[in-house]
Amino acid sequence: MKKIALAIAATTVVGFASSAQAAVNVCVFDLLGKSGESYQMAQEWALSAKSWGADVVLLPKQDEAVADNDFKAGKCDGVFMTAMRARQYNKFAGSIDSIGGVPSNAIAQKAITFALDPRNAAKMTTTLGGKKYEVAGIAPLGSAFIFVRDKSINSIEKAAGKKFAVLSYDNAQKILVQRVGAQAVPSDITNFVAKFNNGQVDMVGAPAYAYKPLEIQKGLGTNGAMFNFPVLQVTADFVIRPEKFPAGFGQKSRDYFVNNLPKSFAMINRLEASIPAKYKMNLTPEDKLKYQKLMRDGRLELTKQGIYDAGMMSVLKKARCSVDKANFECSLGGE
């Protein structure tokens, strides 16, 4: 009887410890805080996470640098943030956002599904400075388009000398902007569109996801335009410290994100369609080809510099060529 009592007591203690361990804080970057789409997406995910054994407390952060620093300091056990900033934790997942790497939402869906497949589980985990990190989800935010305050800037050549807001922590943006002869203006995700709206810069890249919340129409005014040509795919990564979560949590979370992709892309398609047609500037086939070649050269250079992951570049090329087999790059090596 005494042994049974001890066994019950031990089980209770272990059960209590497990449930205590499963209580986790997750920082969520969203420019609009609790009212933003990203935070609402995280709320839906947190409800599902209960069935995987995690009691998630969401901590909204309107400054992405603060979310990242809080994660580094251990104030949160997981963090939702843009892949451009999350690339420091996992270059494979963070390279989906490569310049020109994902020219359509259909290709983005293929790339994200592949990255989150259980066969790539090992690539989702990294060890940096003795600490283990795991990408437990990738969410699409849509293609980034170039917005200009003056529609006379209707080609890359005419961008020469113009001021272009770039995220200061993303070397890829700075390098590409400099390649086309534009002037890179270091900015943060909290102010890069504000600089466009108030005239501090002439050009900015952003997804349709940001159009209404950041009021990009203010910068466009009556004379602005949007290049109707995707420059890159913007994604958000969910990075965790796996030891803070129940065993097997990462893959269950990744499966959730894959299953949610159709819903995410339906929302993105709606947002892209909602940008007024009067602002959309279509490029000629010649210009499109020229920009594709320019971006390919940029990707090759950035991969060589170690900014992009070579394995992911190969995955993205296969995805692009499976959709457009006649594309010029499909017969070329290098990616």
N, C-alpha and C positions, 0 to 999 in steps of 0.2 A: 504493500500500500504506500509505504514511504517512497519507494522507487517511482511509482506512478505519479505521486504528487510532485516529486522532483522533476520528472520528465515534463509534466504539464507546466510547471514553473519555468523551466528552461525554454520550452516552446513559446511561452508567453513573452519572455524576455527577448528571444530571437525575433519573434514577430513584431514586437514593439520597435526593436532596433531597425528592422527592415523598413517599417513604415516611416520611421523618423528619417532614415537615410533617403527615402524616396521623395521627401519634401524638397523641392528645388526652386531656386530663383532664376528666372530667365529674363534678361534685358531685351527689349524690343525697340529697335530704332524705327521711328515714324515721325516725319516732319510735323504731322498734325496730332501727335500724341494719341490719346485714346479714341479720337474721332476718325483716325486715318484708316485706310484700307488694310495696311500691313498689320496694324494692331488687331483689327477685327479678324483677319486671317489667323493670327496667332491665338486669339481666343478660341476659335473653332478647333485649332490643333490641340490646344491645352485640354479641351474637353475629351478628345480622343485619347490623349496621353494618360488619362486616369485609368483606362482599361489596360494600359501597358505597365501599370504599377507606379506611375509618377504623379505626385501631387504638386502641380506647377503653379507658382506665383509669378505673374507677369509684371514686369517693371517697365512702364513706358518711358522712352528716352527720345527727346526731340532733337538732341545733338548726337550725331553718330560717333564722334570722337569720345564723348562721355560714355556711351554704351560700350565701346571697345575698351576704354581705360578701366571701367568698372569690372568688365570681364577679366581683364589682365590682373586686377587687384583682388579677384576672388569674391567681389560683391555679388556677382551673378555666376551661376554654374553653366549657363548657356547664353548665346546671344544671336539675335536676328539682325543682320546688317547686310549692306550691299556687298556683292562679291568682290568689287574693286578693293574694298578695305579688308575683306575676309581672306583675300588671296595670300596674305602673309601666313595664314594658318594651313592652307591647303592649295598649292599651286594648280593641281589637277582640276579640282572643282572650280577654282577661281579663274581659270583660263577660258571658260565658256564665254565670258564677256570680252573675248579678244576682238580687236578691230577687224571688222568685215568677216569674222569667223562664222557668224550665224546670220545670214541675210534674210531670213523669214521666220515667222512664228512656227511654221510646220517643221523646219529644221531644228529650231530651238526645242520643240517637244521631243524630237528624236534624241537630241544630244543630252538633255536632262534625264530622260528615261534610261539611256545607256549608262550615264554616270552613276545613277542611283541603283542600278541593277545589283542584286546580291553578289554577282560574280566580281564586281569591283569593290567589294566591301573593304578589302585591304588598302585600297587607294584612298579611302575616305578617312583613314586614321593616320595621323602624323605625330612625331615626337619632336618638340622644339624646346631647347633649354631644359631638358629633363622632364618636361611636362607633356602629357598626352592630350591630343585634341582629336575630335571626330566631327565630320560634317554629317549631321543628322537630317539634312533636308536642303533642297534647292528649289526656290520659287521664282517663276518668271515675272518680270515687271514690264516686259515688252521691249520692242526695238527703240533705240535712241535715234532721233532725227536731228538734223542741224537746223536751227532757227536763226534767221538773220533779221536785223532791224530794217535793212534796206534791200528790197528785192532786186536791186541792180547788181547785188553780189550773187549772181546766178551761176557761178562756176568756181571751181577751186582756184583757178588762176586769179580771179578777182578777189580772192580771200587774202592775197598777199598784202602784208602790212596791216591787216585788220586785227582788232583785238578779240581774242577768243578765250572765254572763261574755261579753265581746266581745273579739275580736282587736284590739288597740290600733292596728294599722296599717291596719285596714279601716274607713274612715269610714262606709261603707254600713251596717254592723252597728250602729254607735253611733247613727246618725241614726234608724234604724227602731226600735230599742229605746226611744229617748227619745220617739218618736211615740206609743208605746202606754203611756207613763207609767211604764215600768220604769226601774230604776237601772242604767245601764251600768257594769260593773266592768272596767276595762282589764286585759287578760290577754295571754298569749302562747300560741302553739300548744303549747308544752311544758308549760303549767300550767293551761290553761283548764278541762279536765275535772277535774284534781286539785282545783281550787277548788270544783267541784260536789260531788265525792266527799267532801270534808272539811267541807262545810257553809258555806263562805265565800260561796257564791252559791246562789240558789234555782233558777235555770234556766240551761240551756246548750243550744246548738244543735250537733249533730254528726251525721255520717253513720253508717250501720250499720257501715261499714268500721272505725270507731273503737271500736265497742261492746266487743268482747272485749279488744283490746290495751290500751285505757285503763281497762278494768274499770268501765264506767259503771254496772253493776248495783250497785256499792258505794254510789253516790250515790242510786240509786233506792230501795234498801232494801226495806222491805215496804209503803211507802206512796207510792212514786213512780209516775210514768207517762210515757209518750211520746205526744205528739200525733201521731196517724197521718195526718199531713198535711205533705207536703214544702214546706219554706220556700225552699230554693234547691238548685241542683245544684253539688256540689263537684267541681272538676276540678284536675288537675295539669298544668302547662305545662312543656314542655322548651324552654328558651331557649338559643341558642348565639350565639357570635361567628362569623358565617359564613366569615370569611377564614381561620379556623383549621381549617376542614373542607374536604374535596374539593369541587370544583365540582358543583352539582346535588344535594349531600347533603341539604339541607333538605327538598326535595320527596320524595325517596326515603324519608326518615324519616317525613314526614307520611303518605305512602301506607301505611307499615307500621302506624302508629297506627290509621288507618281500617280496615285489614284485621283488626286485632286487637280492634275494638270489640265484636263479638258475644261473644267470649270474656270481655272485661272486664265486660260487662253481665250475663252468665250468673253470674259470680262475685258481682257486686253483688246480684243477685236472691236468690242463696243466702244472703248475709249478712243481708239485710233479713228474709228468712223465718226466720232463726235467732234473732231477738230474741223472747223469750218473749211469747206472746199476752197473758198477764196484765198486761203493762205497756202494751199498745197501747190508746190511748184514741181512739175514732172521734168525729169531729165531726159535728154536724148539717149538712144541706145549707145551712141559713141561715147558720151560722157559717162554713162553707167559702166561701160567696159574700162574706161580710163581710170575711174575711181576704184573699181575692183582690183585692177593691177597695182594701183598705188597702195591700197590697203594690204594686198598680198605681200608686197615688198616690205611694208611696215611690220607685218606679222612675222615674216622670216627673220627680220633684224631683231625684233623684240624676243623671239624665241632663242636666237643665238646669244642674246644678252642675258638669258635666264629669267626674263620677266614672265614669259608664257611657258607652259608645260608642253614639251614636244609630243608626248603621248596624246594629250587632248587635241593638239593641232591636227594630228593624224585622224583622230575620231571625227573631228568637225569636217575635215576635207571629205571623208567617206560619206558623211551625212549630206553635204552639199552636192556631191557628184551622184548620189543615189536619187536626188530630186531633179538635178539638171545635168544629165550626162554629157551634153554638148558644150558645157562651159569650158572656156579656154584652159583653165587650170587643171582639168581632170587628166590631161595627158602629160602634165609636168610633174617632176619630182620635187623634193624639198620640204614637203609637209606630210 
